[in-house]
């Protein structure tokens, strides 16, 4: 996707040009640019860690165990290659997005109107969020009475405590490890006190919201395998588990309580256990507890079984994703002119929106909540950080890449047609797909489609747009209006959330947010609050706010897509060739000849680069 101008524009020059663009008020493209930039910085940190560890391995003397040293070096070199490729791809995407952003800033000022999106009741049989935005929100007290604790989702548990975490159960930390409460809500504490508050006893188990909030952000200060080791050591010390004869009656409900904590950890953060150190400690504490509580053996076996299934599912997903990406890259590298288009493969815009929703829910569902903290953490990498301590997954990056692919697929589909009437047909098809995405609650695909329609290679086709029913586009485009911090989009998202809360129909439970904006909201929440207070205590209030935001996404991730899969449509969307930036521009100029001096010069430059006379 390289632009000829990239060779003359360095990274520092780009950064200088983009300082005013990467602001909270930036438009859709600015949001996507910011997220790509943060991912790029995260990949740089990974490479730094790997290069450092590789240097240490080369300098270390393994004695006679040369094979072990070669294996370790080979593993890290393989990872360096993989991360370097990912870094190069992200940097290229960043440059493309940055150049496009700069051009759009210089051409600011659209003649398109921005009408308010329709919010009245619809008579369609398909569920639509437009009929729910005016719906009165149920009374919180009524919900509290009607929903049993076992049925409350994690996000609902956070909603029931809008002010923060208040310990409903007597805690058990000592005075020198005091936690700081304000109006009954936990605000801060030392790392030791917060860990102590996590550890169950004979009559205490931490609240599920505390477990999620602490495990989510504690990794900024302590590695998960060290945290689990400390939890196990505290349990052994407090309950005297090292004794030869242990009285189960004296331990009371400690066994079920530690089972519950480990169950919540493996359920909420299963990817932590991709680390063999975590699995080893889990096995050790499990065996110790079962020796005291043999009746819990079945429960622990179920816990381990579910964990292994989740990790196996992730591995299978990663393999499938790799195959799909390899095929997509191979097809795009050939750059053949397509012989068919999306309207022939999937004539129904509704069906296309449903298949996009399949892809969205699958990829969204694989992202671990800890990936947000790990990918955008600004804490410097310490000398103790090793290859084993690095983020074990790339699901967040894969999801952002999917958004970029869909945007480029839309642009490619349009610019592939030399006949104007066919381009008009494809544009209006995607406008209808976007409308169906709104009705479903799939905002990520909707905004990727809008981004594709707004790319310069499509927006410049004035003769084509003159034949398009632009009223549809104006309604959809209103969703990316950045005014009032994307107020229009957030209103629609809120309507989908209200519909989802009380839904019994699986179709009405779907909420897929504009992911890059969700990530940027988290980033600014992280930037706007200090992680530690002046006295050195950890700011748990920040932990809580991050967890509250992410808990909503966790609920949306658990929705099963209710639509029938269409394998041919999915394969087309995921693997059909996507033109590079340069080839898109050439295709666009073939569709409608360059009309300005700048366009003519760019067209001439592009043709000379690819050897077209």
Secondary structure in CASP SS format (residue, H / E / C, confidence):
PFRMAT SS
TARGET T0000
AUTHOR 0000-0000-0000
METHOD secondary structure of the structure
MODEL  1
X C 1.00
X C 1.00
X C 1.00
X H 1.00
X H 1.00
X H 1.00
X H 1.00
X H 1.00
X C 1.00
X C 1.00
X H 1.00
X H 1.00
X H 1.00
X H 1.00
X H 1.00
X H 1.00
X H 1.00
X H 1.00
X C 1.00
X C 1.00
X C 1.00
X C 1.00
X C 1.00
X C 1.00
X C 1.00
X C 1.00
X C 1.00
X H 1.00
X H 1.00
X H 1.00
X H 1.00
X H 1.00
X H 1.00
X H 1.00
X H 1.00
X H 1.00
X H 1.00
X H 1.00
X H 1.00
X H 1.00
X H 1.00
X H 1.00
X H 1.00
X H 1.00
X H 1.00
X H 1.00
X H 1.00
X H 1.00
X H 1.00
X H 1.00
X H 1.00
X H 1.00
X H 1.00
X H 1.00
X H 1.00
X H 1.00
X H 1.00
X H 1.00
X H 1.00
X C 1.00
X C 1.00
X C 1.00
X C 1.00
X C 1.00
X C 1.00
X H 1.00
X H 1.00
X H 1.00
X H 1.00
X H 1.00
X H 1.00
X H 1.00
X H 1.00
X H 1.00
X H 1.00
X H 1.00
X H 1.00
X H 1.00
X H 1.00
X H 1.00
X H 1.00
X H 1.00
X H 1.00
X H 1.00
X H 1.00
X H 1.00
X H 1.00
X H 1.00
X H 1.00
X H 1.00
X H 1.00
X H 1.00
X H 1.00
X H 1.00
X H 1.00
X H 1.00
X H 1.00
X H 1.00
X H 1.00
X H 1.00
X H 1.00
X H 1.00
X H 1.00
X H 1.00
X H 1.00
X H 1.00
X C 1.00
X C 1.00
X C 1.00
X C 1.00
X C 1.00
X C 1.00
X C 1.00
X C 1.00
X C 1.00
X C 1.00
X C 1.00
X C 1.00
X C 1.00
X C 1.00
X C 1.00
X C 1.00
X C 1.00
X C 1.00
X C 1.00
X C 1.00
X C 1.00
X C 1.00
X H 1.00
X H 1.00
X H 1.00
X C 1.00
X C 1.00
X C 1.00
X C 1.00
X C 1.00
X C 1.00
X C 1.00
X C 1.00
X H 1.00
X H 1.00
X H 1.00
X H 1.00
X H 1.00
X H 1.00
X H 1.00
X C 1.00
X C 1.00
X H 1.00
X H 1.00
X H 1.00
X C 1.00
X C 1.00
X H 1.00
X H 1.00
X H 1.00
X H 1.00
X H 1.00
X H 1.00
X C 1.00
X C 1.00
X C 1.00
X C 1.00
X C 1.00
X C 1.00
X C 1.00
X C 1.00
X C 1.00
X C 1.00
X C 1.00
X C 1.00
X C 1.00
X C 1.00
X C 1.00
X H 1.00
X H 1.00
X H 1.00
X C 1.00
X E 1.00
X E 1.00
X E 1.00
X E 1.00
X C 1.00
X C 1.00
X E 1.00
X E 1.00
X E 1.00
X E 1.00
X E 1.00
X C 1.00
X H 1.00
X H 1.00
X H 1.00
X H 1.00
X H 1.00
X H 1.00
X H 1.00
X H 1.00
X C 1.00
X C 1.00
X C 1.00
X C 1.00
X C 1.00
X C 1.00
X C 1.00
X C 1.00
X C 1.00
X H 1.00
X H 1.00
X H 1.00
X H 1.00
X H 1.00
X H 1.00
X H 1.00
X H 1.00
X H 1.00
X H 1.00
X H 1.00
X H 1.00
X H 1.00
X C 1.00
X C 1.00
X C 1.00
X H 1.00
X H 1.00
X H 1.00
X H 1.00
X H 1.00
X H 1.00
X H 1.00
X H 1.00
X H 1.00
X H 1.00
X H 1.00
X H 1.00
X H 1.00
X H 1.00
X H 1.00
X H 1.00
X C 1.00
X C 1.00
X C 1.00
X C 1.00
X C 1.00
X C 1.00
X C 1.00
X C 1.00
X H 1.00
X H 1.00
X H 1.00
X H 1.00
X C 1.00
X C 1.00
X H 1.00
X H 1.00
X H 1.00
X H 1.00
X H 1.00
X H 1.00
X H 1.00
X H 1.00
X H 1.00
X H 1.00
X H 1.00
X H 1.00
X H 1.00
X H 1.00
X H 1.00
X C 1.00
X H 1.00
X H 1.00
X H 1.00
X H 1.00
X H 1.00
X C 1.00
X H 1.00
X H 1.00
X H 1.00
X H 1.00
X H 1.00
X H 1.00
X H 1.00
X H 1.00
X H 1.00
X H 1.00
X H 1.00
X H 1.00
X H 1.00
X H 1.00
X H 1.00
X H 1.00
X H 1.00
X C 1.00
X H 1.00
X H 1.00
X H 1.00
X H 1.00
X H 1.00
X H 1.00
X H 1.00
X H 1.00
X H 1.00
X H 1.00
X H 1.00
X H 1.00
X H 1.00
X H 1.00
X H 1.00
X H 1.00
X H 1.00
X H 1.00
X H 1.00
X H 1.00
X H 1.00
X H 1.00
X H 1.00
X H 1.00
X H 1.00
X H 1.00
X H 1.00
X H 1.00
X H 1.00
X H 1.00
X H 1.00
X H 1.00
X H 1.00
X H 1.00
X H 1.00
X H 1.00
X H 1.00
X H 1.00
X H 1.00
X H 1.00
X H 1.00
X C 1.00
X C 1.00
X C 1.00
X C 1.00
X C 1.00
X C 1.00
X C 1.00
X H 1.00
X H 1.00
X H 1.00
X H 1.00
X C 1.00
X C 1.00
X C 1.00
X H 1.00
X H 1.00
X H 1.00
X H 1.00
X H 1.00
X H 1.00
X H 1.00
X H 1.00
X H 1.00
X H 1.00
X H 1.00
X H 1.00
X H 1.00
X H 1.00
X H 1.00
X H 1.00
X H 1.00
X C 1.00
X C 1.00
X C 1.00
X C 1.00
X H 1.00
X H 1.00
X H 1.00
X H 1.00
X H 1.00
X H 1.00
X H 1.00
X C 1.00
X C 1.00
X C 1.00
X C 1.00
X C 1.00
X C 1.00
X C 1.00
X C 1.00
X C 1.00
X C 1.00
X H 1.00
X H 1.00
X H 1.00
X C 1.00
X C 1.00
X C 1.00
X C 1.00
X C 1.00
X H 1.00
X H 1.00
X H 1.00
X H 1.00
X H 1.00
X H 1.00
X H 1.00
X H 1.00
X H 1.00
X H 1.00
X H 1.00
X H 1.00
X H 1.00
X H 1.00
X H 1.00
X H 1.00
X H 1.00
X H 1.00
X H 1.00
X H 1.00
X H 1.00
X C 1.00
X C 1.00
X C 1.00
X C 1.00
X H 1.00
X H 1.00
X H 1.00
X H 1.00
X H 1.00
X H 1.00
X H 1.00
X H 1.00
X H 1.00
X H 1.00
X H 1.00
X H 1.00
X H 1.00
X H 1.00
X H 1.00
X H 1.00
X H 1.00
X H 1.00
X H 1.00
X H 1.00
X H 1.00
X C 1.00
X E 1.00
X H 1.00
X H 1.00
X H 1.00
X H 1.00
X H 1.00
X H 1.00
X H 1.00
X H 1.00
X H 1.00
X H 1.00
X H 1.00
X H 1.00
X C 1.00
X H 1.00
X H 1.00
X H 1.00
X H 1.00
X C 1.00
X C 1.00
X H 1.00
X H 1.00
X H 1.00
X H 1.00
X C 1.00
X C 1.00
X C 1.00
X C 1.00
X H 1.00
X H 1.00
X H 1.00
X H 1.00
X H 1.00
X H 1.00
X H 1.00
X H 1.00
X H 1.00
X H 1.00
X H 1.00
X C 1.00
X C 1.00
X H 1.00
X H 1.00
X H 1.00
X H 1.00
X H 1.00
X H 1.00
X H 1.00
X H 1.00
X H 1.00
X H 1.00
X H 1.00
X H 1.00
X H 1.00
X H 1.00
X H 1.00
X H 1.00
X H 1.00
X H 1.00
X H 1.00
X C 1.00
X C 1.00
X C 1.00
X C 1.00
X H 1.00
X H 1.00
X H 1.00
X H 1.00
X C 1.00
X C 1.00
X E 1.00
X C 1.00
X C 1.00
X H 1.00
X H 1.00
X H 1.00
X H 1.00
X H 1.00
X H 1.00
X H 1.00
X H 1.00
X H 1.00
X H 1.00
X H 1.00
X H 1.00
X H 1.00
X H 1.00
X C 1.00
X C 1.00
X C 1.00
X E 1.00
X C 1.00
X C 1.00
X C 1.00
X C 1.00
X C 1.00
X E 1.00
X E 1.00
X H 1.00
X H 1.00
X H 1.00
X H 1.00
X H 1.00
X H 1.00
X H 1.00
X H 1.00
X H 1.00
X H 1.00
X H 1.00
X H 1.00
X H 1.00
X H 1.00
X H 1.00
X H 1.00
X H 1.00
X H 1.00
X C 1.00
X C 1.00
X C 1.00
X C 1.00
X C 1.00
X C 1.00
X C 1.00
X C 1.00
X C 1.00
X H 1.00
X H 1.00
X H 1.00
X H 1.00
X H 1.00
X H 1.00
X H 1.00
X H 1.00
X H 1.00
X C 1.00
X C 1.00
X C 1.00
X C 1.00
X C 1.00
X H 1.00
X H 1.00
X H 1.00
X H 1.00
X H 1.00
X H 1.00
X H 1.00
X H 1.00
X H 1.00
X H 1.00
X H 1.00
X C 1.00
X C 1.00
X C 1.00
X C 1.00
X C 1.00
X H 1.00
X H 1.00
X H 1.00
X H 1.00
X H 1.00
X H 1.00
X H 1.00
X H 1.00
X H 1.00
X H 1.00
X H 1.00
X H 1.00
X H 1.00
X H 1.00
X C 1.00
X C 1.00
X C 1.00
END
